[in-house]
Amino acid sequence: MHGDDQVAQWRELFPVTGHWTYLYAGSIHPCPKPVGDAMHAFIEKVENGGEAAWPGAFDAFGKLREAFARLIHTKARNIVVTESTSAAVSLASKLIAPKPGQNVVLNDLDFMTDSYPWLACHPGVEVRFVPSRAGKIVTADLMAQVDSKTAAIGLCAVTVGSGFRFDLNEVRAALGSRDIPLLVDGAQALGLVDIDVGSPKIEFLATTASKWLMGPAGVGFLYVDDRYLGAAPPSVGWLSAANVGDWDVRHIRLHDDALRFQGGMLNLVGVVGALAGLELVEQIGREAIERRVRDLTAYLLAGLEQIGVPIWTPRADRERAGIVFFRPKDPAALHAKLKARHIYCGHFLGGIRLDPNFYNTVEELDRFLAVVREHQAD
Ligand SMILES: Cc1ncc(COP(=O)(O)O)c(C=O)c1O
């Protein structure tokens, strides 16, 4: 584990640590001080200068695309800045544009973000769900649903409930030479797990700034593989056009990169904050964050196993990332007890979800485990 001094320094960046034992980083991440400072500074610029704040914000937008591209080992030209993961998945589904009679293969462990666009916006396309087993999706089960009419496979790199982490190499290898796009939801993975969109090849990667990337809500990202960059955008705005500066309302020349999928005015405060969040990930180091979170989640799993509560999260390090999900007796009552003791975590699907981040301490986890022990013994 990291030294106490290092952790104490990290905690100074997170005002939330003065109020809560916050164990829900994969939900709405508490705003780190540098992110809040960047957004406050930008708001002051808008208060005092209006449009004068635009050049700096547009510069931040460019830097944001670059920083996100660095994180996933690609180029800024492939990045669309969206409002959310949901908007990104929805856009990807429109670019994949399956025809009636085709199917898309999803799974039971997906979030609603990942199924709704297919269910609501693509009539005549069959949506198949691979059943999970003990909180995991087995690649052979997934492949059993894939056939010659499969237009796409959608999955969460790390699933929202059990926290199962897919082996993306294994999935891509199982597809062999079949040319089926992978649409990966990285909302519970990016910032922790290293995803390189070139290896294994991923055609679309959707996520939000507001979880493990420590940015504000209202900003998301979509990585779009080169082969889709020429596609007709499902919607456009003035940012989509390379000739917008001509003031020619009669003609549009779309950008030849992912900018063509942008719309109109950006969420500027969000862009500035999201950039500060990504810079913080770079400053702390994604690998250091992953290692620290792996240690903390392993500690939690061991503690919960000792208490004897049913755990949904797979145990192997390679099959999980930042989420620990367990099913105690009366989870609503336990959730209320935890909240009363200023311990913040999630409660859904009949259980409790914990997502510790690198600034959490072993003492905080011990405090949490003590409440669970007491609750189970009651
Ligand atoms: C895996 C996953 N995908 C998508 C979402 C929703 O993201 P957004 O609100 O950015 O659409 C969540 C939120 O919890 C999530 O965990």
The ligand as an SDF file (V2000), in Angstrom:
LIG
                    3D

 16 16  0  0  0  0  0  0  0  0999 V2000
  -21.3450    1.4910  -16.9740 C   0  0  0  0  0  0  0  0  0  0  0  0
  -22.1560    2.7390  -17.0230 C   0  0  0  0  0  0  0  0  0  0  0  0
  -22.5410    3.2300  -18.2110 N   0  0  0  0  0  0  0  0  0  0  0  0
  -23.2510    4.3600  -18.3020 C   0  0  0  0  0  0  0  0  0  0  0  0
  -23.6480    5.0590  -17.1880 C   0  0  0  0  0  0  0  0  0  0  0  0
  -24.4500    6.3020  -17.3570 C   0  0  0  0  0  0  0  0  0  0  0  0
  -23.6160    7.2870  -17.8210 O   0  0  0  0  0  0  0  0  0  0  0  0
  -24.1860    8.7250  -18.2980 P   0  0  0  0  0  0  0  0  0  0  0  0
  -24.9870    9.2520  -17.1570 O   0  0  0  0  0  0  0  0  0  0  0  0
  -22.9240    9.4830  -18.5630 O   0  0  0  0  0  0  0  0  0  0  0  0
  -24.9930    8.5130  -19.5040 O   0  0  0  0  0  0  0  0  0  0  0  0
  -23.2870    4.5860  -15.9310 C   0  0  0  0  0  0  0  0  0  0  0  0
  -23.7220    5.2990  -14.7210 C   0  0  0  0  0  0  0  0  0  0  0  0
  -23.7310    4.7740  -13.6380 O   0  0  0  0  0  0  0  0  0  0  0  0
  -22.5070    3.4150  -15.8520 C   0  0  0  0  0  0  0  0  0  0  0  0
  -22.1090    2.9350  -14.6720 O   0  0  0  0  0  0  0  0  0  0  0  0
  1  2  1  0
  2  3  1  0
  2 15  2  0
  3  4  2  0
  4  5  1  0
  5  6  1  0
  5 12  2  0
  6  7  1  0
  7  8  1  0
  8  9  2  0
  8 10  1  0
  8 11  1  0
 12 13  1  0
 12 15  1  0
 13 14  2  0
 15 16  1  0
M  END
$$$$
